[in-house]
Amino acid sequence: MSDMHVAAMGLSVLKRSMGSNYGSPDTPDTPQGPTYNLPPLTWGLVAIITLIFLPAYLWTSYSIKSVYTTLAIVENPNPAAYEAVASDDNDAAPAAVPSAGDAAADEEAAAHAVGANKPITASIRRTYKLLRAANGWRGNFRGFWVAVLIFILAAIGTLVLSAIPFVPGFVAGLIVSLGLVQLQTAWVHTVIRATPATVPVWRRLPPFRRTFEATSIPTFIHWAANVIPTVVSMLLTHVLKLDKYDIRYPSDVPAYSHDMIWKTIVVLVVALVLVFGLTIPANVILVRVQASLLPPDEDTVVPFDRSFNGTVEPAVVGGRSFVTIRNAFRTFSRASWKRVYLLYIKFHVLSIVLNVVYLAIVVPVVVLTSQKVDPNN
């Protein structure tokens, strides 16, 4: 909803800069200013520019927002306990009994080592290089076609259920999400798996009953955490009497005013607070629960603590074999929360920069190649 208001303001500014004077349908006799038609050349240039920017848009909106954040949520930031054994070249030599001074020096050195060895997902560049080294350029788009399949099935399911009387669209979305828990979990496994699977996705779906038992409540929480910001933004827009922009009537842009600016800022700030306070934590919990269902014989591309600090017991000893909501939240360290939030901020900053650059190229092209039409002639 807030994006629509930003788009409305942008269209209003663009129309004013082009000198257009759009009249109201209620005053057909009002003289109209010149309008602008977009010839095929303009559409062709815009299409070419869009295709050029498409890889960058996919990389930010899918790779960073979905793949990188999923890896950041799963990555164990302190894997040194088991990596140090593999990297020690002097394991065969007998260990000397350390003195108190040596022990203190070792602890200080270990503290410096932990500070130097930051998690891979703390850097977008390091994450990019890791995935590229693992699977080439496709590594940054792992799970893409599974995500496309989920999107198509979710869209079809929501449309079908919304057509049923007395079934609101947001309830239909919840039902569809619960019905796709297997595929959603398979997508997470595809993203965090060390090497690409050699079998189709439908042959490596986790068991539905076990997956539904583990992820149904986290899925409901994730659904609610996405609905609440939208509902609150709509209510706040109504309370503030902020003019709405209807995409079905693109020429009917709300009139620019100073009140429109501060009201839009209020809606945006409230929406961001809810997203960072509800939506992101709910996504963290859901992804960690889904990741805990990864088969034990599967390796991961980033360090992953399958035991979740010892809270998950294998099924062979009578355990659940997946992490609970409480433990998924409790075992996520403060440093990991900071890393995930910073990654989301980086994503939004990159998206804004990319959109600004795109519009800085497209808008002049549209203005210079458009044809002026005088409706009074």
C-alpha positions in Angstrom: 0.0 0.0 0.0 2.7 2.5 0.9 4.6 1.7 -2.4 1.5 2.9 -4.2 1.6 6.3 -2.5 5.3 6.7 -3.4 4.5 5.8 -6.9 1.6 8.2 -6.9 3.8 11.0 -5.8 6.4 10.1 -8.5 3.7 10.2 -11.2 2.4 13.5 -9.9 5.8 15.1 -10.2 6.4 13.5 -13.6 3.1 14.9 -14.9 3.8 18.3 -13.6 7.3 18.4 -15.2 5.7 17.4 -18.5 3.2 20.2 -18.2 0.1 17.9 -18.3 -3.2 19.1 -16.9 -5.4 16.3 -16.2 -9.0 17.3 -15.8 -11.6 15.6 -13.6 -14.3 13.4 -15.1 -16.9 15.6 -13.4 -15.8 18.7 -15.4 -15.6 17.6 -19.0 -15.8 21.2 -20.3 -12.6 22.2 -18.6 -9.9 23.0 -21.2 -7.3 20.3 -21.2 -3.6 20.8 -21.5 -1.4 18.9 -23.8 -0.9 15.2 -23.2 1.8 12.8 -24.3 1.6 9.6 -26.4 4.3 7.0 -26.2 5.3 5.8 -29.7 6.6 2.3 -30.4 10.1 3.6 -30.3 9.7 4.7 -26.6 8.2 1.3 -25.6 11.0 -0.5 -27.4 13.7 1.6 -25.6 12.0 1.1 -22.3 11.8 -2.7 -22.9 15.6 -2.8 -23.8 16.5 -0.9 -20.7 14.4 -3.1 -18.6 16.0 -6.2 -20.0 19.4 -4.8 -19.3 18.4 -4.1 -15.6 16.6 -7.5 -15.2 19.6 -9.5 -14.0 20.3 -6.8 -11.4 16.7 -6.8 -10.3 16.7 -10.6 -10.0 19.9 -10.6 -8.0 18.6 -8.1 -5.5 15.0 -9.2 -5.2 15.7 -12.9 -5.3 19.3 -13.7 -4.5 19.9 -11.2 -1.7 16.3 -11.0 -0.3 15.6 -14.7 -0.4 18.7 -16.8 -0.9 21.3 -14.8 1.1 18.9 -14.1 4.0 18.0 -17.8 4.2 21.7 -18.7 4.4 22.2 -16.0 7.1 19.4 -17.4 9.1 20.8 -20.9 8.9 24.5 -20.2 9.3 26.1 -21.1 12.6 28.3 -18.1 13.5 30.6 -20.1 15.8 31.7 -23.3 14.0 35.3 -23.2 15.3 34.7 -25.9 17.8 34.7 -28.6 15.2 36.7 -26.8 12.4 39.8 -26.4 14.6 40.3 -30.1 14.8 40.3 -30.5 11.0 42.7 -27.6 10.5 45.3 -28.6 13.1 48.4 -29.9 11.5 50.0 -31.1 14.7 47.4 -33.5 16.0 49.8 -36.4 16.0 52.2 -34.6 18.4 51.6 -35.1 22.1 50.0 -32.0 23.7 51.9 -30.3 26.5 50.1 -29.3 29.7 49.5 -25.6 29.5 50.3 -23.2 32.3 47.9 -20.6 33.6 49.7 -17.9 31.6 49.6 -20.0 28.4 45.9 -20.7 28.9 45.1 -17.0 29.2 47.2 -16.3 26.1 45.4 -19.0 24.2 42.0 -17.6 25.2 43.0 -14.1 24.1 44.2 -15.5 20.8 41.0 -17.5 20.3 39.0 -14.3 21.0 40.9 -12.5 18.3 40.5 -15.4 15.9 36.7 -15.4 16.5 36.6 -11.7 15.8 38.6 -12.1 12.6 36.7 -15.1 11.3 33.3 -13.5 10.7 30.4 -15.5 9.3 30.2 -15.8 5.5 26.8 -14.2 5.3 28.0 -11.1 7.1 29.3 -9.9 3.7 27.3 -9.9 0.5 30.5 -10.2 -1.4 31.7 -13.2 0.5 28.3 -14.9 0.1 28.3 -14.2 -3.6 31.8 -15.7 -4.0 30.9 -18.8 -2.0 27.8 -19.5 -4.1 29.6 -18.8 -7.3 32.5 -21.1 -6.3 30.0 -23.8 -5.4 27.7 -23.7 -8.5 28.9 -21.0 -10.8 26.7 -18.0 -11.5 23.7 -20.2 -11.1 24.6 -20.6 -7.4 23.2 -17.2 -6.6 19.9 -18.3 -8.1 19.6 -21.7 -6.4 16.1 -22.8 -5.9 14.8 -20.2 -8.5 12.6 -22.6 -10.4 11.2 -24.1 -7.2 10.3 -20.5 -6.2 8.6 -19.9 -9.5 6.6 -23.1 -9.1 5.5 -22.1 -5.6 4.5 -18.7 -6.9 2.4 -20.2 -9.7 0.7 -22.7 -7.4 0.1 -20.1 -4.7 -1.5 -17.7 -7.2 -3.8 -20.4 -8.7 -4.8 -21.7 -5.3 -5.5 -18.3 -3.9 -7.7 -17.4 -6.9 -9.6 -20.6 -6.7 -10.2 -20.4 -3.0 -11.1 -16.6 -3.2 -13.8 -17.5 -5.8 -15.6 -19.5 -3.0 -18.2 -17.4 -1.3 -17.4 -16.2 2.3 -13.7 -17.0 1.9 -11.6 -13.8 2.2 -8.5 -13.5 0.1 -6.1 -13.4 3.2 -7.7 -16.6 4.5 -7.2 -18.2 1.1 -3.6 -17.2 1.3 -3.2 -19.0 4.7 -4.8 -22.2 3.4 -2.6 -22.2 0.3 0.5 -21.6 2.5 -0.4 -24.6 4.7 -1.0 -26.7 1.6 2.5 -25.9 0.2 4.5 -26.5 3.4 6.3 -29.4 1.6 7.4 -27.4 -1.3 8.4 -24.4 0.8 10.5 -26.6 3.0 12.1 -28.2 -0.1 13.0 -24.8 -1.4 14.8 -24.0 1.9 16.7 -27.3 1.6 17.6 -26.5 -2.0 19.1 -23.2 -1.0 21.2 -24.5 1.9 22.3 -27.8 0.4 26.0 -27.9 -0.4 25.6 -29.4 -3.9 22.6 -29.3 -6.3 20.2 -32.3 -6.1 20.3 -34.8 -9.0 16.6 -35.7 -8.7 13.5 -33.6 -9.5 12.0 -31.6 -6.6 8.9 -33.7 -6.4 11.0 -36.8 -5.7 12.8 -35.1 -2.7 9.9 -33.6 -1.0 9.9 -34.2 2.8 7.1 -36.3 4.2 3.9 -34.2 4.4 2.8 -35.3 7.8 6.1 -34.7 9.5 6.6 -31.4 7.6 3.1 -30.2 8.5 3.6 -31.1 12.2 6.8 -29.1 12.3 6.0 -26.1 10.1 2.2 -25.6 10.4 2.3 -23.2 13.4 5.4 -21.3 12.2 3.7 -21.0 8.8 0.6 -19.5 10.5 2.8 -17.1 12.5 4.6 -16.1 9.3 1.3 -15.5 7.5 -0.1 -13.4 10.4 3.2 -11.4 10.6 2.8 -10.5 6.9 -0.9 -9.7 7.1 -0.7 -7.4 10.2 1.5 -4.8 8.6 -0.8 -4.6 5.6 -3.9 -4.3 7.7 -2.4 -1.7 10.0 -1.1 0.3 7.0 -4.6 0.3 5.5 -6.3 1.3 8.7 -3.7 4.1 9.3 -4.2 5.3 5.7 -8.0 5.5 6.4 -7.6 7.2 9.8 -5.1 9.8 8.3 -7.5 10.3 5.3 -4.6 9.8 3.0 -5.7 9.8 -0.6 -5.4 6.3 -2.2 -3.9 5.6 -5.6 -6.0 3.1 -7.6 -3.8 1.3 -10.1 -6.8 0.5 -12.2 -7.0 4.3 -13.0 -3.4 5.3 -13.5 -4.2 8.8 -14.7 -6.2 9.6 -11.5 -3.2 10.6 -9.3 -3.9 12.1 -5.8 -3.2 15.8 -5.7 0.1 16.8 -4.2 0.1 18.4 -0.8 2.3 18.9 2.3 0.0 16.7 4.3 0.4 13.9 1.8 4.2 13.9 2.5 4.1 13.6 6.3 1.1 11.1 6.2 3.0 8.9 3.8 6.1 9.1 6.0 4.0 8.0 9.0 2.5 5.1 7.2 6.0 4.0 5.9 7.6 4.2 9.3 4.8 2.2 11.0 5.0 -0.4 8.2 8.8 -0.7 8.5 8.6 -1.0 12.3 6.0 -3.8 12.0 8.1 -5.6 9.3 11.3 -5.5 11.3 9.5 -6.3 14.5 7.1 -9.0 13.3 7.7 -10.2 9.7 11.4 -10.7 9.8 11.4 -12.6 13.2 8.6 -14.8 12.0 10.6 -15.6 8.8 13.6 -16.4 10.9 11.7 -18.9 13.0 10.0 -20.5 10.0 13.3 -20.9 8.0 15.1 -22.4 11.0 12.3 -24.9 11.6 12.3 -25.9 7.9 16.1 -26.2 7.9 15.9 -28.6 10.8 14.1 -31.0 8.6 17.1 -31.4 6.3 18.0 -35.1 6.0 21.1 -35.9 8.2 23.1 -37.2 5.2 22.9 -33.8 3.4 25.7 -31.4 3.7 25.1 -27.6 3.8 26.9 -24.8 1.9 27.4 -22.8 5.1 28.1 -24.1 8.7 24.9 -25.4 10.2 24.3 -26.5 13.7 21.8 -29.3 13.2 21.4 -29.8 17.0 20.5 -26.2 17.6 22.7 -26.0 20.7 21.7 -29.5 21.7 17.9 -28.9 21.7 17.1 -31.2 18.9 17.2 -35.0 19.5 17.4 -37.4 16.6 14.4 -39.6 15.8 16.4 -42.7 16.4 16.5 -41.9 20.1 12.9 -40.9 20.3 13.3 -37.2 19.7 11.3 -34.9 17.5 14.2 -34.6 15.0 13.2 -31.0 14.3 13.5 -27.8 16.3 10.6 -26.2 18.1 9.5 -22.6 17.7 10.8 -21.7 21.1 14.2 -23.2 20.6 14.4 -21.9 17.0 14.1 -18.4 18.5 16.2 -18.9 21.7 19.2 -20.4 19.8 19.4 -17.5 17.4 22.1 -15.3 18.9 22.1 -11.6 19.1 25.0 -11.4 16.6 22.9 -13.5 14.2 19.9 -11.1 14.6 22.2 -8.2 13.8 23.6 -9.9 10.8 20.2 -10.7 9.4 18.8 -7.2 10.0 21.8 -5.6 8.4 21.4 -7.9 5.4 17.7 -6.7 5.0 18.8 -3.1 5.3 21.5 -3.7 2.6 18.9 -5.2 0.4 16.5 -2.2 0.7 19.4 0.3 0.1 20.5 -1.6 -3.0 16.9 -1.8 -4.2 16.5 2.0 -3.8 19.7 2.7 -5.6 18.8 0.4 -8.4 15.4 1.9 -8.8 16.8 5.4 -8.8 19.4 4.6 -11.5 16.7 2.8 -13.6 14.3 5.8 -13.4 17.1 8.2 -14.0 17.6 6.5 -17.4 14.0 5.7 -18.3 12.3 9.0 -17.4 14.5 11.1 -19.7 14.1 8.6 -22.5 10.3 8.7 -22.1 10.3 12.6 -22.0 12.6 13.0 -25.0 10.9 10.4 -27.2 7.2 11.0 -26.3 4.9 12.9 -28.7 2.9 15.9 -27.5 -0.8 15.8 -28.4 -3.1 18.8 -28.0 -6.6 17.6 -27.2 -8.1 21.1 -28.1 -7.2 20.6 -31.8 
